[in-house]
Amino acid sequence: MLISDPGLVSLGLHRKILDLITNDKIVILFSDIEANPKDINVHKGAEIAQRENVDMIIAFGGGSVIDAA
């Protein structure tokens, strides 16, 4: 699972990372992160990760993304 913020996603900066890691893997992008993330952001990401059986999380962004990851 690649976690990023909406600003970086809107600029397309996440695509380079996706290109590097998606050879034969399915990567889920989660970008529903706000500045100073709230527990609802973390829980939403965790629900997706559990549902999709995610085995790795990559945080791409600043402190808020890292906090949420």
VOBA-1610 file (N, C-alpha, C; in pm, whole numbers, padded with zeros to 5 digits, always signed):
BEGIN
Met+00085-00116+00000Met+00000+00000+00000Met+00090+00123+00000Leu+00063+00211-00094Leu+00135+00338-00101Leu+00046+00445-00040Ile+00096+00510+00063Ile+00021+00617+00128Ile+00086+00749+00093Ser+00004+00842+00045Ser+00054+00973+00006Ser-00054+01076+00037Asp-00020+01202+00017Asp-00122+01304+00041Asp-00185+01347-00092Pro-00304+01403-00087Pro-00375+01440-00209Pro-00297+01538-00298Gly-00218+01625-00238Gly-00141+01723-00315Gly-00038+01657-00404Leu+00037+01561-00348Leu+00138+01490-00427Leu+00073+01404-00535Val-00040+01346-00502Val-00111+01264-00600Val-00162+01351-00714Ser-00216+01468-00682Ser-00268+01557-00787Ser-00157+01605-00880Leu-00036+01612-00829Leu+00080+01650-00912Leu+00138+01532-00988Gly+00092+01412-00956Gly+00140+01292-01023Gly+00275+01242-00975Leu+00322+01296-00862Leu+00455+01259-00813Leu+00462+01114-00763His+00349+01057-00730His+00345+00919-00681His+00367+00817-00793Arg+00348+00858-00917Arg+00355+00765-01030Arg+00493+00700-01048Lys+00598+00775-01021Lys+00732+00719-01034Lys+00752+00603-00937Ile+00703+00620-00815Ile+00713+00511-00716Ile+00630+00393-00761Leu+00509+00418-00806Leu+00424+00309-00853Leu+00490+00234-00969Asp+00552+00307-01059Asp+00621+00243-01172Asp+00732+00151-01124Leu+00799+00188-01016Leu+00911+00109-00966Leu+00867-00016-00890Ile+00750-00012-00829Ile+00713-00122-00740Ile+00600-00211-00791Thr+00545-00182-00907Thr+00427-00258-00952Thr+00457-00363-01058Asn+00581-00407-01071Asn+00615-00507-01174Asn+00512-00619-01182Asp+00504-00700-01081Asp+00408-00810-01079Asp+00321-00805-00953Lys+00315-00690-00895Lys+00241-00673-00770Lys+00123-00577-00792Ile+00023-00594-00712Ile-00088-00499-00710Ile-00061-00402-00596Val-00063-00274-00627Val-00037-00172-00525Val-00161-00087-00509Ile-00201-00069-00386Ile-00317+00013-00354Ile-00266+00150-00313Leu-00325+00253-00369Leu-00291+00390-00335Leu-00395+00443-00238Phe-00350+00494-00125Phe-00439+00557-00027Phe-00390+00698-00005Ser-00476+00795-00038Ser-00435+00934-00025Ser-00538+01019+00048Asp-00623+00955+00125Asp-00724+01029+00202Asp-00663+01073+00336Ile-00559+01154+00324Ile-00485+01202+00441Ile-00496+01353+00445Glu-00530+01405+00560Glu-00534+01550+00578Glu-00415+01593+00664Ala-00386+01721+00661Ala-00280+01773+00748Ala-00316+01743+00893Asn-00217+01703+00969Asn-00241+01661+01107Asn-00354+01557+01111Pro-00328+01440+01055Pro-00434+01341+01035Pro-00505+01304+01164Lys-00631+01280+01149Lys-00715+01240+01262Lys-00726+01087+01263Asp-00778+01036+01371Asp-00790+00890+01382Asp-00876+00832+01271Ile-00972+00907+01221Ile-01058+00857+01113Ile-00977+00828+00987Asn-00875+00912+00959Asn-00788+00887+00844Asn-00712+00755+00862Val-00659+00736+00979Val-00581+00615+01008Val-00670+00491+01002His-00788+00500+01062His-00879+00385+01062His-00925+00349+00921Lys-00952+00450+00839Lys-00993+00424+00701Lys-00883+00351+00625Gly-00760+00398+00639Gly-00647+00330+00575Gly-00627+00189+00627Ala-00642+00172+00758Ala-00626+00040+00819Ala-00733-00058+00770Glu-00856-00010+00754Glu-00964-00095+00703Glu-00932-00144+00562Ile-00883-00054+00478Ile-00847-00091+00342Ile-00732-00192+00344Ala-00632-00166+00427Ala-00517-00256+00435Ala-00559-00396+00480Gln-00647-00404+00577Gln-00693-00535+00624Gln-00776-00605+00518Arg-00867-00531+00455Arg-00954-00590+00353Arg-00874-00643+00234Glu-00768-00572+00197Glu-00688-00608+00080Glu-00566-00694+00114Asn-00554-00734+00241Asn-00440-00817+00286Asn-00306-00755+00251Val-00292-00630+00282Val-00168-00557+00253Val-00056-00613+00340Asp+00061-00634+00278Asp+00174-00684+00356Asp+00289-00585+00366Met+00270-00465+00309Met+00372-00362+00321Met+00306-00225+00303Ile+00356-00127+00377Ile+00309+00011+00364Ile+00430+00098+00335Ile+00416+00180+00230Ile+00519+00278+00195Ile+00457+00416+00210Ala+00521+00501+00290Ala+00473+00638+00310Ala+00552+00729+00217Phe+00482+00806+00134Phe+00545+00899+00042Phe+00484+01037+00065Gly+00560+01120+00135Gly+00511+01254+00166Gly+00577+01304+00292Gly+00513+01399+00352Gly+00567+01462+00472Gly+00520+01397+00600Gly+00526+01473+00706Gly+00497+01422+00840Gly+00358+01366+00856Ser+00258+01429+00795Ser+00121+01380+00809Ser+00105+01243+00748Val+00166+01222+00633Val+00159+01090+00568Val+00231+00987+00654Ile+00346+01022+00704Ile+00422+00929+00788Ile+00345+00899+00916Asp+00284+00999+00976Asp+00203+00976+01096Asp+00088+00881+01068Ala+00021+00900+00956Ala-00094+00816+00922Ala-00051+00673+00888Ala+00066+00659+00826Ala+00113+00526+00790Ala+00145+00444+00914
//
